[in-house]
Amino acid sequence: MPHSDDLLWGAVGDISRFAALLTMAELGLADHLAHGPLDSGELARRCGAHAPSLRRVLRELASMGVVKGTGPDVYDLTEKGTALRSDAPDSVRSSIRMLGEESFWYAMGMLPATVRDGDSAFMKRYGPLYDHLAANPAVSRMFDDYMTARAIPFTEGLAKRYAFPPTATMVDVAGGKGHILATVLHANPQMRGVLFDLEHVAEHARRTLAEEGLAERAQVVSGDMFAEVPAGGDVYLLASVLHNWDDDAAVTILGNVRAAMNPGGRVLLLEVVLPDSEEPHLGKDIDMRMLAIFNGGTERSREEYSALLDRAGLALGKVVELGSGASLIEAVPR
């Protein structure tokens, strides 16, 4: 068992290691090294960096095992480092860039101030997250890429491990670009889908679903989930939605879903479910970001989700572990 001092000093060192990874992601070092080793001067020239500064970052990256020295001041990409290539199937580049983006970096650094007064320092400076994204298209694209990459293991688990009614219509509430809906429809060829989101997001979803060959089976509708959601669905999916909101707002969303669904319908929540124990868990790490960025956004335990559902006239059914820290919570009308 590591000594407590080792754990604490390890956390202190993590910020430096993350900063080195962020530099690697921002400068596209893995893409430049994809075809073979380069000396630090040539690598700096290709990515538009200051060579002496880059050399110091490469030294840190080598200690982390994402690059390796192959000669005096010459570096190559390791197998671990290939995950930072833009074209890697499991690329983490967009995730690292998003978490290091100026406003997100500010949010985490100001967490003590947020905890002191109970209001998000991020929101005080940048406003609500989704307004901030709508006003900053470059950041919005980065966020969409991050959410898409983060959702891949959850989405694959959802399609493989949950038995959808074969001819159901699924409404994906706040469905983003449509990658989750597309995956479910491809795996269930008789199902139809409706993606529901804000208009500036819906435009991207229409393109995604058309590119996936699903334009005939999937409709895209824009609107405000706090007012109403599309009626007539058999399955309503809310993927990483409720954790953005406090309990009262979450109950409003669920209540609108409950009112819109067909008799015999069901609600699926794709969320991280916190364990009751004190063991380390991905959800606890994500919850620090929720605390920093949202007023009221939070990760929840199974019991807390059960209480939310009950307030909205729904009963918690089964909880399916999907891997990578995510769970699928099924609920039906009470």
MIGUGU-898998 format. One record per residue (C-alpha): x, y, z; chain. Coordinates in steps of 0.02 Angstrom, whole numbers, plus 50000, padded with zeros to 5 digits. Layout:
// MIGUGU-898998
+-------+-------+-------+--------+
:     x :     y :     z : chaine :
+-------+-------+-------+--------+
:     X :     Y :     Z :      A :
...
+-------+-------+-------+--------+
END
This chain:
// MIGUGU-898998
+-------+-------+-------+--------+
:     x :     y :     z : chaine :
+-------+-------+-------+--------+
: 50000 : 50000 : 50000 :      A :
: 50076 : 50168 : 49952 :      A :
: 50120 : 50285 : 50094 :      A :
: 49998 : 50431 : 50108 :      A :
: 50138 : 50552 : 50069 :      A :
: 50169 : 50459 : 49905 :      A :
: 49986 : 50480 : 49858 :      A :
: 49985 : 50664 : 49901 :      A :
: 50148 : 50705 : 49812 :      A :
: 50090 : 50600 : 49665 :      A :
: 49938 : 50712 : 49651 :      A :
: 50050 : 50865 : 49656 :      A :
: 50153 : 50793 : 49514 :      A :
: 49999 : 50751 : 49412 :      A :
: 49970 : 50934 : 49366 :      A :
: 50143 : 50943 : 49286 :      A :
: 50118 : 50781 : 49193 :      A :
: 49948 : 50837 : 49131 :      A :
: 50022 : 51002 : 49072 :      A :
: 50152 : 50904 : 48972 :      A :
: 50015 : 50795 : 48895 :      A :
: 49914 : 50951 : 48856 :      A :
: 50064 : 51025 : 48766 :      A :
: 50084 : 50863 : 48668 :      A :
: 49899 : 50866 : 48621 :      A :
: 49891 : 51052 : 48577 :      A :
: 50049 : 51047 : 48469 :      A :
: 50001 : 50884 : 48386 :      A :
: 50167 : 50802 : 48431 :      A :
: 50098 : 50626 : 48409 :      A :
: 50040 : 50667 : 48232 :      A :
: 50211 : 50737 : 48188 :      A :
: 50297 : 50582 : 48260 :      A :
: 50177 : 50460 : 48178 :      A :
: 50296 : 50417 : 48036 :      A :
: 50456 : 50399 : 48134 :      A :
: 50575 : 50482 : 48256 :      A :
: 50628 : 50664 : 48245 :      A :
: 50755 : 50769 : 48337 :      A :
: 50681 : 50902 : 48449 :      A :
: 50736 : 51044 : 48334 :      A :
: 50647 : 50973 : 48182 :      A :
: 50495 : 50929 : 48287 :      A :
: 50489 : 51107 : 48353 :      A :
: 50500 : 51174 : 48176 :      A :
: 50356 : 51065 : 48117 :      A :
: 50239 : 51111 : 48260 :      A :
: 50292 : 51293 : 48275 :      A :
: 50369 : 51281 : 48448 :      A :
: 50519 : 51352 : 48541 :      A :
: 50646 : 51211 : 48529 :      A :
: 50730 : 51228 : 48701 :      A :
: 50560 : 51233 : 48787 :      A :
: 50496 : 51085 : 48687 :      A :
: 50651 : 50985 : 48732 :      A :
: 50607 : 51001 : 48917 :      A :
: 50428 : 50943 : 48886 :      A :
: 50491 : 50794 : 48786 :      A :
: 50599 : 50745 : 48934 :      A :
: 50444 : 50740 : 49044 :      A :
: 50343 : 50647 : 48913 :      A :
: 50481 : 50517 : 48897 :      A :
: 50473 : 50488 : 49085 :      A :
: 50287 : 50454 : 49063 :      A :
: 50316 : 50328 : 48925 :      A :
: 50220 : 50416 : 48785 :      A :
: 50381 : 50455 : 48688 :      A :
: 50553 : 50376 : 48699 :      A :
: 50727 : 50432 : 48656 :      A :
: 50806 : 50341 : 48510 :      A :
: 50967 : 50442 : 48500 :      A :
: 51042 : 50605 : 48562 :      A :
: 50896 : 50727 : 48571 :      A :
: 50793 : 50614 : 48454 :      A :
: 50620 : 50553 : 48504 :      A :
: 50495 : 50426 : 48439 :      A :
: 50315 : 50389 : 48481 :      A :
: 50280 : 50239 : 48593 :      A :
: 50131 : 50122 : 48581 :      A :
: 50054 : 50213 : 48730 :      A :
: 50083 : 50379 : 48644 :      A :
: 49987 : 50329 : 48488 :      A :
: 49827 : 50363 : 48586 :      A :
: 49867 : 50549 : 48566 :      A :
: 49866 : 50539 : 48376 :      A :
: 49716 : 50625 : 48297 :      A :
: 49678 : 50473 : 48189 :      A :
: 49690 : 50342 : 48327 :      A :
: 49526 : 50245 : 48350 :      A :
: 49538 : 50272 : 48538 :      A :
: 49616 : 50444 : 48529 :      A :
: 49621 : 50543 : 48691 :      A :
: 49688 : 50700 : 48608 :      A :
: 49522 : 50793 : 48605 :      A :
: 49487 : 50746 : 48786 :      A :
: 49653 : 50814 : 48847 :      A :
: 49633 : 50973 : 48745 :      A :
: 49458 : 51002 : 48814 :      A :
: 49508 : 50977 : 48995 :      A :
: 49654 : 51096 : 48969 :      A :
: 49552 : 51227 : 48875 :      A :
: 49568 : 51398 : 48956 :      A :
: 49396 : 51407 : 49035 :      A :
: 49400 : 51227 : 49099 :      A :
: 49575 : 51250 : 49168 :      A :
: 49514 : 51408 : 49256 :      A :
: 49365 : 51314 : 49329 :      A :
: 49474 : 51181 : 49410 :      A :
: 49600 : 51307 : 49475 :      A :
: 49459 : 51406 : 49555 :      A :
: 49378 : 51256 : 49639 :      A :
: 49426 : 51319 : 49814 :      A :
: 49333 : 51483 : 49780 :      A :
: 49182 : 51386 : 49716 :      A :
: 49180 : 51280 : 49874 :      A :
: 49199 : 51433 : 49986 :      A :
: 49043 : 51522 : 49926 :      A :
: 48944 : 51382 : 49842 :      A :
: 48935 : 51466 : 49672 :      A :
: 49035 : 51408 : 49521 :      A :
: 49180 : 51527 : 49484 :      A :
: 49170 : 51464 : 49305 :      A :
: 48990 : 51523 : 49289 :      A :
: 49031 : 51691 : 49365 :      A :
: 49163 : 51721 : 49232 :      A :
: 49095 : 51628 : 49080 :      A :
: 48910 : 51604 : 49114 :      A :
: 48816 : 51437 : 49094 :      A :
: 48921 : 51308 : 49003 :      A :
: 48806 : 51283 : 48855 :      A :
: 48787 : 51470 : 48828 :      A :
: 48976 : 51484 : 48834 :      A :
: 48993 : 51346 : 48705 :      A :
: 48861 : 51423 : 48591 :      A :
: 48955 : 51588 : 48594 :      A :
: 49124 : 51507 : 48560 :      A :
: 49113 : 51388 : 48411 :      A :
: 49294 : 51330 : 48423 :      A :
: 49272 : 51280 : 48605 :      A :
: 49104 : 51201 : 48562 :      A :
: 49184 : 51093 : 48427 :      A :
: 49319 : 51039 : 48550 :      A :
: 49187 : 50997 : 48680 :      A :
: 49086 : 50896 : 48554 :      A :
: 49242 : 50798 : 48506 :      A :
: 49279 : 50768 : 48690 :      A :
: 49103 : 50707 : 48726 :      A :
: 49104 : 50596 : 48571 :      A :
: 49269 : 50515 : 48622 :      A :
: 49211 : 50495 : 48802 :      A :
: 49048 : 50414 : 48746 :      A :
: 49125 : 50281 : 48632 :      A :
: 49147 : 50144 : 48766 :      A :
: 48979 : 50187 : 48845 :      A :
: 48891 : 50184 : 48676 :      A :
: 48965 : 50018 : 48626 :      A :
: 48915 : 49945 : 48794 :      A :
: 48738 : 50013 : 48774 :      A :
: 48714 : 49936 : 48602 :      A :
: 48786 : 49767 : 48653 :      A :
: 48717 : 49744 : 48828 :      A :
: 48541 : 49816 : 48823 :      A :
: 48396 : 49728 : 48736 :      A :
: 48296 : 49864 : 48649 :      A :
: 48117 : 49827 : 48593 :      A :
: 48148 : 49779 : 48411 :      A :
: 48024 : 49900 : 48331 :      A :
: 48032 : 50039 : 48459 :      A :
: 48052 : 50224 : 48429 :      A :
: 48190 : 50295 : 48537 :      A :
: 48197 : 50479 : 48582 :      A :
: 48375 : 50534 : 48622 :      A :
: 48350 : 50686 : 48735 :      A :
: 48494 : 50810 : 48722 :      A :
: 48570 : 50687 : 48600 :      A :
: 48712 : 50798 : 48538 :      A :
: 48785 : 50756 : 48369 :      A :
: 48689 : 50592 : 48360 :      A :
: 48828 : 50464 : 48380 :      A :
: 48738 : 50367 : 48517 :      A :
: 48574 : 50363 : 48421 :      A :
: 48665 : 50308 : 48263 :      A :
: 48752 : 50165 : 48355 :      A :
: 48587 : 50103 : 48428 :      A :
: 48495 : 50113 : 48261 :      A :
: 48634 : 50021 : 48169 :      A :
: 48625 : 49882 : 48299 :      A :
: 48434 : 49875 : 48291 :      A :
: 48385 : 49892 : 48107 :      A :
: 48196 : 49897 : 48138 :      A :
: 48202 : 50037 : 48264 :      A :
: 48171 : 50220 : 48226 :      A :
: 48242 : 50369 : 48317 :      A :
: 48213 : 50550 : 48362 :      A :
: 48357 : 50660 : 48416 :      A :
: 48306 : 50809 : 48521 :      A :
: 48424 : 50953 : 48564 :      A :
: 48450 : 51140 : 48549 :      A :
: 48445 : 51207 : 48371 :      A :
: 48631 : 51247 : 48356 :      A :
: 48668 : 51066 : 48407 :      A :
: 48530 : 50991 : 48301 :      A :
: 48612 : 51056 : 48142 :      A :
: 48764 : 50947 : 48177 :      A :
: 48653 : 50797 : 48217 :      A :
: 48564 : 50809 : 48050 :      A :
: 48732 : 50798 : 47961 :      A :
: 48792 : 50653 : 48068 :      A :
: 48635 : 50549 : 48043 :      A :
: 48634 : 50584 : 47855 :      A :
: 48817 : 50531 : 47842 :      A :
: 48773 : 50372 : 47937 :      A :
: 48636 : 50333 : 47810 :      A :
: 48500 : 50353 : 47940 :      A :
: 48407 : 50506 : 47878 :      A :
: 48253 : 50399 : 47835 :      A :
: 48247 : 50318 : 48006 :      A :
: 48296 : 50463 : 48119 :      A :
: 48211 : 50631 : 48141 :      A :
: 48297 : 50781 : 48220 :      A :
: 48191 : 50900 : 48324 :      A :
: 48251 : 51056 : 48413 :      A :
: 48179 : 51129 : 48571 :      A :
: 48195 : 51155 : 48758 :      A :
: 48187 : 50999 : 48867 :      A :
: 48130 : 51106 : 49014 :      A :
: 47972 : 51149 : 48917 :      A :
: 47932 : 50983 : 48833 :      A :
: 48010 : 50838 : 48739 :      A :
: 47946 : 50750 : 48582 :      A :
: 47796 : 50641 : 48621 :      A :
: 47761 : 50463 : 48566 :      A :
: 47925 : 50376 : 48604 :      A :
: 47940 : 50200 : 48672 :      A :
: 48115 : 50226 : 48742 :      A :
: 48184 : 50392 : 48805 :      A :
: 48373 : 50401 : 48823 :      A :
: 48458 : 50534 : 48928 :      A :
: 48645 : 50509 : 48911 :      A :
: 48752 : 50615 : 49028 :      A :
: 48609 : 50738 : 49045 :      A :
: 48543 : 50735 : 49222 :      A :
: 48714 : 50753 : 49302 :      A :
: 48721 : 50931 : 49231 :      A :
: 48574 : 50988 : 49338 :      A :
: 48518 : 51001 : 49519 :      A :
: 48381 : 50889 : 49584 :      A :
: 48234 : 51005 : 49548 :      A :
: 48290 : 51035 : 49368 :      A :
: 48322 : 50849 : 49343 :      A :
: 48146 : 50808 : 49406 :      A :
: 48074 : 50936 : 49283 :      A :
: 48163 : 50851 : 49138 :      A :
: 48108 : 50679 : 49195 :      A :
: 47931 : 50740 : 49220 :      A :
: 47924 : 50803 : 49041 :      A :
: 47987 : 50635 : 48981 :      A :
: 47859 : 50543 : 49088 :      A :
: 47719 : 50649 : 49013 :      A :
: 47779 : 50621 : 48833 :      A :
: 47811 : 50434 : 48830 :      A :
: 47697 : 50301 : 48759 :      A :
: 47606 : 50183 : 48878 :      A :
: 47725 : 50044 : 48923 :      A :
: 47875 : 50153 : 48881 :      A :
: 48038 : 50160 : 48974 :      A :
: 48173 : 50286 : 49018 :      A :
: 48359 : 50248 : 49004 :      A :
: 48485 : 50353 : 49098 :      A :
: 48666 : 50334 : 49042 :      A :
: 48765 : 50402 : 49189 :      A :
: 48907 : 50367 : 49307 :      A :
: 48836 : 50295 : 49467 :      A :
: 48936 : 50333 : 49624 :      A :
: 48976 : 50189 : 49740 :      A :
: 48925 : 50199 : 49922 :      A :
: 49101 : 50154 : 49979 :      A :
: 49252 : 50269 : 49996 :      A :
: 49350 : 50179 : 49860 :      A :
: 49424 : 50281 : 49716 :      A :
: 49301 : 50296 : 49571 :      A :
: 49296 : 50387 : 49405 :      A :
: 49131 : 50466 : 49456 :      A :
: 49212 : 50554 : 49603 :      A :
: 49341 : 50631 : 49486 :      A :
: 49206 : 50687 : 49364 :      A :
: 49105 : 50757 : 49509 :      A :
: 49245 : 50881 : 49545 :      A :
: 49225 : 50947 : 49367 :      A :
: 49037 : 50955 : 49388 :      A :
: 49059 : 51053 : 49550 :      A :
: 49181 : 51172 : 49466 :      A :
: 49079 : 51207 : 49308 :      A :
: 48895 : 51194 : 49356 :      A :
: 48788 : 51266 : 49494 :      A :
: 48698 : 51110 : 49552 :      A :
: 48770 : 50984 : 49429 :      A :
: 48822 : 50826 : 49519 :      A :
: 48858 : 50641 : 49502 :      A :
: 48738 : 50533 : 49602 :      A :
: 48724 : 50364 : 49688 :      A :
: 48596 : 50231 : 49643 :      A :
: 48488 : 50285 : 49790 :      A :
: 48493 : 50466 : 49735 :      A :
: 48439 : 50420 : 49558 :      A :
: 48299 : 50313 : 49630 :      A :
: 48236 : 50464 : 49730 :      A :
: 48240 : 50577 : 49576 :      A :
: 48143 : 50451 : 49473 :      A :
: 48015 : 50428 : 49610 :      A :
: 47982 : 50616 : 49616 :      A :
: 47949 : 50613 : 49428 :      A :
: 47826 : 50468 : 49437 :      A :
: 47952 : 50337 : 49381 :      A :
: 48019 : 50181 : 49465 :      A :
: 48199 : 50124 : 49454 :      A :
: 48216 : 49954 : 49372 :      A :
: 48381 : 49871 : 49334 :      A :
: 48554 : 49950 : 49330 :      A :
: 48673 : 49881 : 49198 :      A :
: 48859 : 49910 : 49213 :      A :
: 48929 : 49961 : 49043 :      A :
: 49113 : 49974 : 49087 :      A :
: 49227 : 50127 : 49089 :      A :
: 49136 : 50188 : 49243 :      A :
: 48966 : 50207 : 49162 :      A :
: 48800 : 50125 : 49203 :      A :
: 48632 : 50113 : 49117 :      A :
: 48485 : 50146 : 49233 :      A :
: 48317 : 50084 : 49172 :      A :
: 48156 : 50162 : 49238 :      A :
: 47972 : 50133 : 49202 :      A :
: 47814 : 50229 : 49249 :      A :
: 47750 : 50197 : 49424 :      A :
+-------+-------+-------+--------+
END
